[in-house]
Amino acid sequence: MTGSGKATIIILPTALLESRGDIKFYTVTGTDGGHVSRGFCPECGCQMISYVEESPGLRFIKAGSLNDSSWVKIDSSFWSHSAEDWSPVDPRCPASEKNPEMG
């Protein structure tokens, strides 16, 4: 999906997010049992946003979908267990191995 071994994602509180235009959402059950909704541009199909139903206060924005992502700073890594040898986790960033267990 990203054309690389990683996706750069900006995590925002839902209350701070304002979107304009239509987004087409598809929901799947994630590997930990949570319900993941991914939002796509209805015109070009680009994935722009996602959220987990069980964590309604957070939204995950794909940095590549922003008009200007020059301000984005990488300061953590998630799901390091799935990193490929050809695209390892940056050892300078704190990393989470996998999702915490859903309660």
N, C-alpha and C positions, 0 to 999 in steps of 0.2 A: 504493500500500500504506500509506503513512504519512499521507496526506491533506495533505501539504505537499511542498516541494521537497527535503526532507532527512529522514534517519532519524537519530535520536540513538542511538548504539550505544556500549556499554561493553565494552571489550576486557579480558578477564581470562585469567590463566594457567589452563589446564584443571585443574591440580592444586588450585586454590583454589575451584573451583566445586562446590557441592553442590546437587543438585536433588531435588525430591520429586514424585512422581506421574509419570504417563505423558506422554511427548512423542512425537508422530508426526513422523518425519523423511522428507523427500523430498530426493533428491540430483539435481543437474543439473551439466552441464559449463559452467563460467563462460567469459567472453569471453577469458580468458588461458589456457584449457585446464585450469585447476584444477577439482577436484570439490567443489562447494559443497553442503553439507547444511544444510537449513533445518528447524528444529523448530517444530511448531505444537501448540497446546493441542488435544487430541482432542475436547474438549467444545464450544469456541466457535470454533476455527479461527484464533485469534490467533497471529501469528508471534512467537516468544519468543526463540529462540536460533539461531545458525548457526555453522558451522565449515567450514574448508577442509581436506580430507583431507591435503593436502600440508603443512599447518602444524598438526600434531596438538596442539601445546602451547598453542594459543589458542582461546578461545571468544568469540563476539560476542553480547552480550545486548541486546535491544531495551529501551531505557530505559522506554518506555511500558508494558512488561509487568510492571514492578516495582510492588509495593504502595506503596512510598515512593521516589520518585525525586528528592526535594528536595535530596539531597546531590550530585547529578550536576553536574559542572562541564564546560563545553564548552571544550576547549583545543587542538583540532586539527580539520582538515577533510580528508576524503579524496575522491578522484575529482573534483577540481574541474573537470576537462574536461567533465563532464556536467551542471554546474550550469546551470539555466535562467536567462534574463535576469530573470524575475519572482521568482527566489529565489537571488540571487548569494551567493558565498562571502564570509564575514565577513573583510575584509582584516586584521583584528587577529589572526586565528588562522593558525598555520602550516598550509600545505595541500600535499597530494600530488596531482599532476595525475591519475595513474592507477596501476593495479597495477604493481609491478615485473614484468619479464619472468620467466616461470617457467623454471627451469633444467632 
